[in-house]
Amino acid sequence: MNWFVAKIVYQIICGQGVHQPQFDEQLRLISAGTKQEAWQKAASIGQQEQYSFLNQKKELVEWRFINVPELYALEDLKDGMEIYSRVEEPENESSYVALLQMKASQLQSQKVFELNL
């Protein structure tokens, strides 16, 4: 078996869909023999994990599977290789940077970093 990274994309639709378009892009690890099998498995996961519910306003909210637009084999893992990139456009730059710094600080303070592995 080989490992692959698949991007599974869902469109989030609330009510009649009269709102800013929203998409949930998920990176998933897939174990499969070939790239074709990995794509089929990722697409199957995408279809199986579609769901919907009623929000507080009794509007239908759907996570609608779109497709698997990207699939990468993880055969040549390299230190520092990029596996994901996303451009954020926050409303408040300083709040966004502060949140990132806080998360990094919390991560560094976890006991995992205290172990000499």
C-alpha positions in Angstrom: 0.0 0.0 0.0 1.0 3.6 -0.7 0.1 6.8 1.0 -1.6 9.7 -0.8 -2.8 13.2 0.2 -6.2 14.0 -1.3 -8.0 17.3 -1.2 -11.8 16.7 -0.8 -13.9 19.8 -1.4 -17.4 20.4 -0.1 -19.7 23.4 -0.8 -21.5 24.7 2.3 -25.0 25.8 1.4 -27.3 27.5 3.9 -31.0 27.8 3.1 -31.5 28.9 -0.5 -27.8 29.6 -0.9 -28.2 33.3 -1.1 -25.0 34.1 0.8 -21.2 34.4 0.3 -20.1 31.1 -1.3 -18.4 28.9 1.2 -16.2 25.8 0.5 -14.6 23.4 3.0 -11.3 22.1 1.6 -10.1 19.1 3.5 -6.8 17.3 3.2 -7.1 13.6 3.9 -4.5 10.8 4.1 -5.5 7.9 1.9 -3.9 4.4 1.8 -4.3 2.7 -1.5 -2.3 0.6 -4.0 -2.5 3.0 -6.9 -3.3 6.6 -7.6 -6.6 5.6 -9.3 -7.6 3.6 -6.3 -6.7 6.5 -4.0 -8.8 8.9 -6.0 -11.8 6.5 -6.0 -11.4 6.0 -2.2 -11.2 9.8 -1.6 -14.3 10.4 -3.8 -16.1 7.6 -1.9 -15.2 9.3 1.4 -16.4 12.6 0.0 -19.7 11.2 -1.0 -20.2 9.3 2.2 -19.4 12.2 4.4 -21.8 14.7 2.8 -24.4 15.7 5.4 -27.0 18.2 6.2 -28.8 19.6 9.3 -31.3 22.3 10.3 -29.7 25.4 11.9 -31.3 27.5 14.7 -33.3 29.3 12.1 -34.7 26.0 10.8 -32.8 26.5 7.5 -31.2 23.5 5.8 -27.4 23.6 6.0 -25.6 21.2 3.6 -22.1 20.0 3.1 -22.3 19.0 -0.5 -19.4 17.0 -2.0 -17.9 18.7 -5.0 -15.0 16.6 -6.0 -11.4 15.5 -5.4 -9.4 18.1 -7.3 -5.9 17.2 -6.0 -4.1 14.0 -5.2 -0.5 13.6 -4.3 1.5 10.4 -3.7 3.7 10.6 -0.6 6.5 8.4 -2.0 9.3 10.9 -1.8 8.9 12.5 1.6 11.4 15.3 2.2 12.1 17.3 5.3 10.3 20.6 5.0 8.2 19.7 2.0 5.0 21.7 1.5 1.9 19.7 1.9 -0.7 22.4 2.1 -1.0 26.1 1.4 -4.0 28.4 1.9 -4.3 32.2 1.6 -6.2 33.8 4.5 -7.8 37.2 4.2 -8.7 38.1 7.8 -10.8 41.1 8.7 -8.3 42.2 11.4 -4.6 41.6 10.7 -3.4 42.2 14.2 -6.0 39.9 15.7 -5.1 37.1 13.2 -1.4 37.4 13.9 -2.0 37.4 17.7 -4.1 34.3 17.4 -1.3 32.6 15.4 1.3 33.6 18.0 -1.0 32.3 20.8 -1.5 29.0 19.1 2.3 28.6 18.5 3.0 29.5 22.1 0.6 26.9 23.3 2.1 24.3 21.0 5.6 25.0 22.2 4.6 24.8 25.8 3.1 21.3 25.4 5.0 18.5 27.1 5.7 16.9 23.6 8.5 19.5 23.2 10.0 18.7 26.5 10.8 15.1 25.4 14.1 14.6 23.8 13.0 12.3 21.0 
